[in-house]
Amino acid sequence: MVNVEASTQLELLGGPFAPPSDTRPKRKKKFDFPPLGICSKSSFSNFLEGRSNQAAIKIAKRITQKPGEEFPLVFFVGGAGVGKTHLLHAIYQELLGRKGLYLSTAKAFLDYFQIKCKNHGFAKFLTDFVDNVDVLLLDDIEDAFISQDFQNDFCHIYNHFNFLNKQIILAGHFSPRDLKGVFPKFHSRLNGGLVQEIGTMDSALAMRFITKKASAENISIDQAGKKLLLKNAQLDGRSLRSALLKLKAKEITKEPDQEVSFPHEVVESVGRQFEIGSKNIYSNSRKKQFIMARHISMFLMSKGLGISFFKIGKMFKRDHTSVLYAVAKVEQNLKQGDSELAGALERVRKQILPYV
C-alpha cells in the first residue's frame, strides 16, 4: 500500500516513485548482492589518526552510532592514499550484523544496477534495494558520472533513503564544487550532504605510518632511511607503501638500487626516453612528441604513484580536468591498440617503475 502523503513529499523532492510506507507488511529479504571484497585489516582500530584525518574519523564513528539520523549523506573527499576506502571498510565492519549493508565501488554498483534494471525494471530494483539496504557505501563515486541516467536514478535512491532515515556514504577524489559534467539534481544531492575532506598526511603521521608498515611487513629501514623516504615520497599511504615494498623487493632480489620513482624523476626519465628536456614536457607546446611525453608522465604519476589529479595539475600548471583527460586519453589509446604508445610506455615503466 502506498502512503499518499509520502508520495507527495517525494514528488516535491523530484522523484516520481513513492517510498515504502512504514505500515506496509515487511518483505522477505533477498540478499543477492555481489560478493564483497572486505579488507578485515581496514578497521578503526588500525587507522592511524592525525590532524589530516581526525575529523573524518570522528564523523565515521558517529555514523556507526546513529546511521541515517544526523548525517543522511556523507561524502568523504580526498586524494589517493589518504584513507577513504579504509574508512568505508571500517564503517562496514562496525555495522556488520546490525544493519543491511551494501559496500561497493561506484563502477561495480553501476554494473549491478544496470543488470537488475534490465532484468526487472527500475521500480522493482528500487523497492527491493530499499527493503534490503539500510546503509549504502560507494567508493570512487566519480566513476558513476559516465551515466547521466544513473545519476538521475540515484536521486530517487537518495530520496527514498533520506525519507526512511537510511544512510548513504560516498567517497571520491573531487569535492562537489569541483565536479564537471554532473547532472544538476545529482550535484545538488551531493552538495546537500556533509562533505568531509581528508587531507594529506603531515610528516609526523607519515613517519608513524612508515614505522608501522615497515614493522608489519618485516622491512628493515633505519631512522635515516625513514627521513629520506619522507623527503622524497608523496605523503600518502599508497605512495609510502609502494616505496616500502620496493625496499622489501630489493632485499629479496639483492638487486642494486635503480632509479627512484618520485614525481620529478618520472618527468626526467620520460624526457630521456623521448630525447627531450623536462621543460618541453612541462611546456604548453602542441608538438606530438611533447604531448605524448606529457601524457605518459601524467599517466605514470596517476596510475603508478597514485598521485591525485589536483597535485599532478599543480606540477604541470594545469587544471585537474586536463590531467584527467590526459590519463583517459592514454587508457583509450592503449585499448585501441596504439603500439607506439604501448611500447614507449612499457620502456619508461620498466626504467622508472620496476616494482609497480
C-alpha positions as a LaTeX table, in Angstrom:
\begin{tabular}{lrrr}
\hline
Residue & $x$ (\AA) & $y$ (\AA) & $z$ (\AA) \\
\hline
Met1 & 0.00 & 0.00 & 0.00 \\
Val2 & 1.41 & 3.41 & $-0.98$ \\
Asn3 & 1.36 & 6.24 & 1.51 \\
Val4 & $-0.15$ & 9.20 & $-0.40$ \\
Glu5 & 1.42 & 11.83 & 1.85 \\
Ala6 & 4.82 & 10.21 & 1.45 \\
Ser7 & 4.38 & 10.07 & $-2.31$ \\
Thr8 & 3.60 & 13.77 & $-2.43$ \\
Gln9 & 6.68 & 14.59 & $-0.38$ \\
Leu10 & 8.88 & 12.55 & $-2.68$ \\
Glu11 & 7.48 & 14.18 & $-5.81$ \\
Leu12 & 8.35 & 17.56 & $-4.29$ \\
Leu13 & 11.91 & 16.22 & $-3.99$ \\
Gly14 & 11.92 & 15.38 & $-7.67$ \\
Gly15 & 11.18 & 11.67 & $-7.52$ \\
Pro16 & 8.11 & 10.06 & $-9.12$ \\
Phe17 & 8.45 & 6.85 & $-7.08$ \\
Ala18 & 6.77 & 6.78 & $-3.68$ \\
Pro19 & 8.81 & 5.44 & $-0.76$ \\
Pro20 & 7.62 & 2.32 & 1.03 \\
Ser21 & 5.13 & 3.10 & 3.78 \\
Asp22 & 6.16 & 2.32 & 7.35 \\
Thr23 & 2.87 & 0.42 & 7.83 \\
Arg24 & 3.19 & $-1.95$ & 4.89 \\
Pro25 & 3.98 & $-5.65$ & 5.52 \\
Lys26 & 7.65 & $-6.44$ & 5.91 \\
Arg27 & 9.16 & $-8.02$ & 2.81 \\
Lys28 & 11.21 & $-11.15$ & 2.99 \\
Lys29 & 14.77 & $-10.00$ & 2.42 \\
Lys30 & 16.68 & $-11.42$ & $-0.52$ \\
Phe31 & 20.37 & $-10.67$ & $-0.33$ \\
Asp32 & 21.53 & $-11.46$ & $-3.84$ \\
Phe33 & 24.15 & $-8.73$ & $-3.98$ \\
Pro34 & 27.56 & $-9.50$ & $-5.49$ \\
Pro35 & 30.13 & $-10.87$ & $-3.02$ \\
Leu36 & 32.16 & $-8.15$ & $-1.32$ \\
Gly37 & 35.93 & $-8.00$ & $-1.02$ \\
Ile38 & 36.08 & $-6.63$ & 2.51 \\
Cys39 & 39.54 & $-5.99$ & 3.92 \\
Ser40 & 39.49 & $-7.19$ & 7.54 \\
Lys41 & 42.60 & $-5.10$ & 8.30 \\
Ser42 & 40.77 & $-1.90$ & 7.39 \\
Ser43 & 39.20 & $-1.26$ & 10.79 \\
Phe44 & 39.01 & 1.75 & 13.08 \\
Ser45 & 41.47 & 0.14 & 15.48 \\
Asn46 & 44.35 & 0.20 & 12.99 \\
Phe47 & 43.54 & 3.51 & 11.30 \\
Leu48 & 46.38 & 5.89 & 12.14 \\
Glu49 & 44.90 & 9.20 & 13.27 \\
Gly50 & 46.42 & 12.63 & 12.71 \\
Arg51 & 45.39 & 16.21 & 12.08 \\
Ser52 & 44.67 & 15.48 & 8.42 \\
Asn53 & 42.05 & 12.78 & 9.07 \\
Gln54 & 40.92 & 13.33 & 12.66 \\
Ala55 & 37.62 & 14.99 & 11.77 \\
Ala56 & 36.77 & 12.34 & 9.15 \\
Ile57 & 37.39 & 9.51 & 11.63 \\
Lys58 & 35.13 & 11.16 & 14.21 \\
Ile59 & 32.35 & 11.57 & 11.64 \\
Ala60 & 32.75 & 7.95 & 10.50 \\
Lys61 & 32.49 & 6.65 & 14.07 \\
Arg62 & 29.48 & 8.88 & 14.70 \\
Ile63 & 27.73 & 7.39 & 11.68 \\
Thr64 & 28.10 & 3.89 & 13.13 \\
Gln65 & 26.35 & 5.04 & 16.31 \\
Lys66 & 23.42 & 6.75 & 14.60 \\
Pro67 & 23.27 & 5.72 & 10.92 \\
Gly68 & 20.83 & 7.80 & 8.90 \\
Glu69 & 19.90 & 10.12 & 11.76 \\
Glu70 & 22.33 & 13.03 & 11.88 \\
Phe71 & 24.09 & 12.92 & 8.52 \\
Pro72 & 21.92 & 11.05 & 5.96 \\
Leu73 & 24.51 & 11.59 & 3.22 \\
Val74 & 28.23 & 11.88 & 3.94 \\
Phe75 & 30.78 & 12.45 & 1.20 \\
Phe76 & 34.43 & 11.77 & 2.12 \\
Val77 & 36.70 & 13.68 & $-0.26$ \\
Gly78 & 40.47 & 13.37 & $-0.63$ \\
Gly79 & 43.37 & 12.42 & $-2.85$ \\
Ala80 & 44.72 & 8.95 & $-3.47$ \\
Gly81 & 46.03 & 7.09 & $-0.45$ \\
Val82 & 44.55 & 9.30 & 2.29 \\
Gly83 & 42.32 & 6.55 & 3.73 \\
Lys84 & 38.89 & 6.97 & 2.12 \\
Thr85 & 38.50 & 3.27 & 1.27 \\
His86 & 39.84 & 2.27 & 4.69 \\
Leu87 & 37.13 & 4.39 & 6.35 \\
Leu88 & 34.34 & 2.82 & 4.27 \\
His89 & 35.52 & $-0.68$ & 5.17 \\
Ala90 & 35.83 & 0.29 & 8.84 \\
Ile91 & 32.26 & 1.60 & 8.90 \\
Tyr92 & 31.02 & $-1.54$ & 7.15 \\
Gln93 & 32.70 & $-3.85$ & 9.66 \\
Glu94 & 31.43 & $-1.82$ & 12.60 \\
Leu95 & 27.81 & $-2.08$ & 11.36 \\
Leu96 & 28.01 & $-5.67$ & 10.14 \\
Gly97 & 25.26 & $-7.76$ & 11.73 \\
Arg98 & 23.29 & $-4.71$ & 12.87 \\
Lys99 & 22.23 & $-3.21$ & 9.55 \\
Gly100 & 21.59 & $-4.25$ & 5.96 \\
Leu101 & 24.73 & $-3.11$ & 4.16 \\
Tyr102 & 25.92 & $-2.61$ & 0.60 \\
Leu103 & 29.56 & $-1.66$ & 0.01 \\
Ser104 & 30.97 & $-1.35$ & $-3.49$ \\
Thr105 & 32.86 & 0.84 & $-5.90$ \\
Ala106 & 30.56 & 3.12 & $-7.86$ \\
Lys107 & 31.51 & 1.34 & $-11.09$ \\
Ala108 & 30.62 & $-2.11$ & $-9.72$ \\
Phe109 & 27.36 & $-0.75$ & $-8.32$ \\
Leu110 & 26.56 & 0.84 & $-11.68$ \\
Asp111 & 27.10 & $-2.52$ & $-13.43$ \\
Tyr112 & 24.94 & $-4.32$ & $-10.85$ \\
Phe113 & 22.28 & $-1.60$ & $-11.10$ \\
Gln114 & 22.10 & $-1.78$ & $-14.91$ \\
Ile115 & 21.78 & $-5.59$ & $-14.91$ \\
Lys116 & 18.99 & $-5.53$ & $-12.32$ \\
Cys117 & 17.09 & $-2.75$ & $-14.07$ \\
Lys118 & 17.39 & $-4.52$ & $-17.41$ \\
Asn119 & 16.01 & $-7.75$ & $-15.95$ \\
His120 & 13.38 & $-6.41$ & $-13.57$ \\
Gly121 & 12.90 & $-2.68$ & $-14.21$ \\
Phe122 & 13.94 & 0.28 & $-12.07$ \\
Ala123 & 10.84 & 0.35 & $-9.85$ \\
Lys124 & 11.33 & $-3.30$ & $-8.81$ \\
Phe125 & 15.05 & $-2.75$ & $-8.23$ \\
Leu126 & 14.34 & 0.34 & $-6.13$ \\
Thr127 & 11.78 & $-1.41$ & $-3.94$ \\
Asp128 & 13.97 & $-4.46$ & $-3.35$ \\
Phe129 & 17.08 & $-2.38$ & $-2.76$ \\
Val130 & 15.45 & $-0.07$ & $-0.23$ \\
Asp131 & 13.94 & $-3.07$ & 1.59 \\
Asn132 & 17.31 & $-4.80$ & 1.88 \\
Val133 & 19.78 & $-1.98$ & 2.43 \\
Asp134 & 19.99 & 0.38 & 5.39 \\
Val135 & 23.47 & 1.72 & 4.69 \\
Leu136 & 24.83 & 2.27 & 1.17 \\
Leu137 & 28.60 & 2.80 & 0.86 \\
Leu138 & 30.05 & 3.69 & $-2.55$ \\
Asp139 & 33.74 & 4.28 & $-3.28$ \\
Asp140 & 35.21 & 6.17 & $-6.27$ \\
Ile141 & 31.89 & 7.91 & $-6.84$ \\
Glu142 & 33.23 & 9.92 & $-9.80$ \\
Asp143 & 33.09 & 6.70 & $-11.86$ \\
Ala144 & 29.30 & 6.97 & $-11.78$ \\
Phe145 & 29.37 & 10.23 & $-13.74$ \\
Ile146 & 29.69 & 8.36 & $-17.03$ \\
Ser147 & 25.96 & 7.65 & $-16.95$ \\
Gln148 & 23.51 & 10.54 & $-16.65$ \\
Asp149 & 20.66 & 8.02 & $-16.49$ \\
Phe150 & 22.24 & 6.51 & $-13.39$ \\
Gln151 & 22.76 & 9.95 & $-11.87$ \\
Asn152 & 19.06 & 10.66 & $-12.30$ \\
Asp153 & 18.04 & 7.29 & $-10.85$ \\
Phe154 & 20.47 & 7.71 & $-7.96$ \\
Cys155 & 18.49 & 10.79 & $-6.96$ \\
His156 & 15.44 & 8.55 & $-6.47$ \\
Ile157 & 17.52 & 6.14 & $-4.37$ \\
Tyr158 & 18.69 & 9.10 & $-2.30$ \\
Asn159 & 15.12 & 10.38 & $-1.86$ \\
His160 & 13.94 & 7.03 & $-0.51$ \\
Phe161 & 16.92 & 6.60 & 1.78 \\
Asn162 & 16.50 & 10.13 & 3.10 \\
Phe163 & 12.77 & 9.68 & 3.73 \\
Leu164 & 13.31 & 6.41 & 5.62 \\
Asn165 & 16.27 & 7.71 & 7.66 \\
Lys166 & 18.72 & 5.41 & 5.93 \\
Gln167 & 22.38 & 6.18 & 5.38 \\
Ile168 & 24.41 & 6.92 & 2.24 \\
Ile169 & 28.21 & 7.22 & 2.46 \\
Leu170 & 30.25 & 8.18 & $-0.59$ \\
Ala171 & 33.96 & 8.61 & $-1.22$ \\
Gly172 & 35.75 & 10.28 & $-4.10$ \\
His173 & 38.61 & 12.46 & $-5.23$ \\
Phe174 & 36.66 & 15.61 & $-6.04$ \\
Ser175 & 34.50 & 17.89 & $-3.91$ \\
Pro176 & 31.05 & 18.64 & $-5.40$ \\
Arg177 & 32.17 & 22.20 & $-6.15$ \\
Asp178 & 34.92 & 20.82 & $-8.43$ \\
Leu179 & 32.82 & 18.30 & $-10.34$ \\
Lys180 & 32.28 & 18.82 & $-14.06$ \\
Gly181 & 29.57 & 17.41 & $-16.32$ \\
Val182 & 27.36 & 16.29 & $-13.45$ \\
Phe183 & 23.56 & 16.13 & $-13.71$ \\
Pro184 & 22.16 & 19.14 & $-11.73$ \\
Lys185 & 19.89 & 17.08 & $-9.46$ \\
Phe186 & 22.72 & 14.66 & $-8.70$ \\
His187 & 25.05 & 17.57 & $-7.96$ \\
Ser188 & 22.52 & 19.12 & $-5.57$ \\
Arg189 & 22.16 & 15.85 & $-3.62$ \\
Leu190 & 25.94 & 15.57 & $-3.23$ \\
Asn191 & 26.28 & 19.23 & $-2.29$ \\
Gly192 & 23.40 & 18.95 & 0.18 \\
Gly193 & 25.11 & 16.28 & 2.27 \\
Leu194 & 28.04 & 16.58 & 4.64 \\
Val195 & 31.22 & 16.95 & 2.59 \\
Gln196 & 34.13 & 15.89 & 4.80 \\
Glu197 & 37.60 & 16.39 & 3.37 \\
Ile198 & 40.56 & 14.18 & 4.29 \\
Gly199 & 43.86 & 15.98 & 3.91 \\
Thr200 & 47.33 & 14.78 & 3.04 \\
Met201 & 49.40 & 13.33 & 5.88 \\
Asp202 & 51.72 & 15.65 & 7.76 \\
Ser203 & 55.29 & 14.46 & 8.33 \\
Ala204 & 54.55 & 13.21 & 11.86 \\
Leu205 & 51.69 & 10.97 & 10.72 \\
Ala206 & 53.68 & 9.81 & 7.69 \\
Met207 & 56.57 & 8.80 & 9.96 \\
Arg208 & 54.20 & 6.76 & 12.15 \\
Phe209 & 52.77 & 5.15 & 9.01 \\
Ile210 & 56.21 & 4.17 & 7.72 \\
Thr211 & 57.21 & 2.75 & 11.10 \\
Lys212 & 54.03 & 0.70 & 11.43 \\
Lys213 & 54.03 & $-0.63$ & 7.86 \\
Ala214 & 57.74 & $-1.47$ & 7.93 \\
Ser215 & 57.22 & $-3.45$ & 11.13 \\
Ala216 & 54.14 & $-5.24$ & 9.75 \\
Glu217 & 55.94 & $-6.17$ & 6.51 \\
Asn218 & 59.22 & $-7.03$ & 8.28 \\
Ile219 & 61.10 & $-4.40$ & 6.26 \\
Ser220 & 64.43 & $-3.21$ & 7.59 \\
Ile221 & 64.72 & 0.59 & 7.47 \\
Asp222 & 66.60 & 2.82 & 9.90 \\
Gln223 & 65.66 & 6.33 & 11.05 \\
Ala224 & 67.82 & 7.95 & 8.38 \\
Gly225 & 66.11 & 5.85 & 5.72 \\
Lys226 & 62.69 & 6.88 & 7.02 \\
Lys227 & 63.64 & 10.56 & 6.85 \\
Leu228 & 64.93 & 10.14 & 3.31 \\
Leu229 & 61.66 & 8.47 & 2.34 \\
Leu230 & 59.69 & 11.36 & 3.86 \\
Lys231 & 61.78 & 13.86 & 1.94 \\
Asn232 & 61.26 & 12.28 & $-1.47$ \\
Ala233 & 57.96 & 10.36 & $-1.44$ \\
Gln234 & 54.43 & 11.68 & $-1.70$ \\
Leu235 & 52.94 & 11.81 & 1.79 \\
Asp236 & 50.03 & 9.45 & 1.28 \\
Gly237 & 49.52 & 5.84 & 2.28 \\
Arg238 & 49.65 & 4.40 & $-1.22$ \\
Ser239 & 52.91 & 6.06 & $-2.25$ \\
Leu240 & 54.62 & 5.33 & 1.07 \\
Arg241 & 53.51 & 1.69 & 0.98 \\
Ser242 & 54.77 & 1.37 & $-2.60$ \\
Ala243 & 58.17 & 2.80 & $-1.64$ \\
Leu244 & 58.45 & 0.39 & 1.30 \\
Leu245 & 57.55 & $-2.60$ & $-0.86$ \\
Lys246 & 60.30 & $-1.62$ & $-3.30$ \\
Leu247 & 62.76 & $-1.72$ & $-0.41$ \\
Lys248 & 61.48 & $-5.17$ & 0.50 \\
Ala249 & 61.79 & $-6.36$ & $-3.10$ \\
Lys250 & 65.39 & $-5.15$ & $-3.24$ \\
Glu251 & 66.15 & $-7.05$ & $-0.03$ \\
Ile252 & 64.76 & $-10.25$ & $-1.58$ \\
Thr253 & 66.30 & $-9.93$ & $-5.04$ \\
Lys254 & 69.58 & $-8.38$ & $-3.84$ \\
Glu255 & 69.48 & $-6.20$ & $-6.95$ \\
Pro256 & 71.37 & $-2.89$ & $-6.97$ \\
Asp257 & 69.41 & 0.31 & $-6.49$ \\
Gln258 & 67.53 & 1.50 & $-9.53$ \\
Glu259 & 66.14 & 4.91 & $-10.23$ \\
Val260 & 63.73 & 6.07 & $-7.58$ \\
Ser261 & 60.25 & 6.71 & $-8.94$ \\
Phe262 & 59.37 & 10.09 & $-7.47$ \\
Pro263 & 57.38 & 12.65 & $-9.48$ \\
His264 & 60.18 & 14.90 & $-10.76$ \\
Glu265 & 62.22 & 11.85 & $-11.74$ \\
Val266 & 59.27 & 10.47 & $-13.72$ \\
Val267 & 59.35 & 13.55 & $-15.95$ \\
Glu268 & 63.14 & 13.41 & $-16.27$ \\
Ser269 & 63.08 & 9.72 & $-17.21$ \\
Val270 & 60.31 & 10.21 & $-19.74$ \\
Gly271 & 62.32 & 13.09 & $-21.21$ \\
Arg272 & 65.38 & 10.87 & $-21.58$ \\
Gln273 & 63.26 & 8.20 & $-23.29$ \\
Phe274 & 61.96 & 10.73 & $-25.84$ \\
Glu275 & 65.27 & 12.62 & $-26.00$ \\
Ile276 & 63.65 & 15.90 & $-24.98$ \\
Gly277 & 64.15 & 18.18 & $-22.00$ \\
Ser278 & 61.88 & 18.22 & $-18.96$ \\
Lys279 & 60.98 & 21.85 & $-19.71$ \\
Asn280 & 59.41 & 20.73 & $-23.01$ \\
Ile281 & 57.22 & 18.22 & $-21.16$ \\
Tyr282 & 56.07 & 20.90 & $-18.73$ \\
Ser283 & 55.54 & 23.43 & $-21.55$ \\
Asn284 & 52.36 & 24.24 & $-23.48$ \\
Ser285 & 53.83 & 23.06 & $-26.78$ \\
Arg286 & 51.44 & 21.11 & $-29.01$ \\
Lys287 & 54.14 & 19.09 & $-30.78$ \\
Lys288 & 53.07 & 15.45 & $-30.96$ \\
Gln289 & 56.26 & 14.20 & $-29.29$ \\
Phe290 & 55.89 & 16.63 & $-26.38$ \\
Ile291 & 52.20 & 15.83 & $-25.93$ \\
Met292 & 52.83 & 12.08 & $-25.82$ \\
Ala293 & 55.64 & 12.53 & $-23.28$ \\
Arg294 & 53.43 & 14.82 & $-21.21$ \\
His295 & 50.50 & 12.40 & $-21.25$ \\
Ile296 & 52.73 & 9.43 & $-20.35$ \\
Ser297 & 54.22 & 11.40 & $-17.45$ \\
Met298 & 50.76 & 12.23 & $-16.11$ \\
Phe299 & 49.57 & 8.65 & $-16.64$ \\
Leu300 & 52.52 & 7.16 & $-14.72$ \\
Met301 & 52.16 & 9.65 & $-11.88$ \\
Ser302 & 48.47 & 8.82 & $-11.56$ \\
Lys303 & 48.47 & 5.06 & $-12.13$ \\
Gly304 & 51.97 & 4.20 & $-10.96$ \\
Leu305 & 52.46 & 6.52 & $-8.00$ \\
Gly306 & 48.83 & 7.15 & $-7.05$ \\
Ile307 & 49.19 & 10.94 & $-7.14$ \\
Ser308 & 45.91 & 12.86 & $-7.32$ \\
Phe309 & 44.86 & 14.76 & $-10.43$ \\
Phe310 & 44.98 & 18.01 & $-8.45$ \\
Lys311 & 48.63 & 17.52 & $-7.43$ \\
Ile312 & 49.66 & 16.50 & $-10.94$ \\
Gly313 & 47.83 & 19.55 & $-12.29$ \\
Lys314 & 49.81 & 21.82 & $-9.98$ \\
Met315 & 53.10 & 20.27 & $-11.11$ \\
Phe316 & 52.22 & 20.93 & $-14.75$ \\
Lys317 & 50.41 & 24.24 & $-14.05$ \\
Arg318 & 47.20 & 22.87 & $-15.49$ \\
Asp319 & 43.64 & 22.30 & $-14.35$ \\
His320 & 42.94 & 18.84 & $-12.90$ \\
Thr321 & 40.49 & 18.20 & $-15.74$ \\
Ser322 & 43.40 & 18.42 & $-18.21$ \\
Val323 & 45.18 & 15.71 & $-16.25$ \\
Leu324 & 42.02 & 13.60 & $-16.17$ \\
Tyr325 & 41.76 & 13.96 & $-19.96$ \\
Ala326 & 45.44 & 13.02 & $-20.45$ \\
Val327 & 45.16 & 9.86 & $-18.34$ \\
Ala328 & 41.90 & 8.87 & $-20.02$ \\
Lys329 & 43.45 & 9.51 & $-23.46$ \\
Val330 & 46.38 & 7.18 & $-22.72$ \\
Glu331 & 44.00 & 4.48 & $-21.47$ \\
Gln332 & 41.78 & 4.87 & $-24.53$ \\
Asn333 & 44.70 & 4.69 & $-26.98$ \\
Leu334 & 46.07 & 1.60 & $-25.24$ \\
Lys335 & 42.69 & $-0.11$ & $-25.52$ \\
Gln336 & 42.60 & 0.77 & $-29.22$ \\
Gly337 & 45.95 & $-0.95$ & $-29.76$ \\
Asp338 & 48.29 & 2.04 & $-30.15$ \\
Ser339 & 51.55 & 0.06 & $-30.40$ \\
Glu340 & 53.79 & 3.15 & $-30.48$ \\
Leu341 & 52.33 & 4.43 & $-27.22$ \\
Ala342 & 52.33 & 0.97 & $-25.62$ \\
Gly343 & 55.99 & 0.46 & $-26.49$ \\
Ala344 & 57.06 & 3.86 & $-25.19$ \\
Leu345 & 55.04 & 3.42 & $-22.02$ \\
Glu346 & 56.49 & $-0.02$ & $-21.35$ \\
Arg347 & 60.07 & 1.17 & $-21.82$ \\
Val348 & 59.56 & 4.07 & $-19.44$ \\
Arg349 & 57.68 & 1.94 & $-16.92$ \\
Lys350 & 60.50 & $-0.63$ & $-16.78$ \\
Gln351 & 63.02 & 2.11 & $-16.28$ \\
Ile352 & 61.36 & 4.09 & $-13.51$ \\
Leu353 & 58.71 & 1.83 & $-12.01$ \\
Pro354 & 60.31 & $-1.62$ & $-11.86$ \\
Tyr355 & 58.22 & $-2.89$ & $-8.97$ \\
Val356 & 54.85 & $-1.20$ & $-9.58$ \\
\hline
\end{tabular}
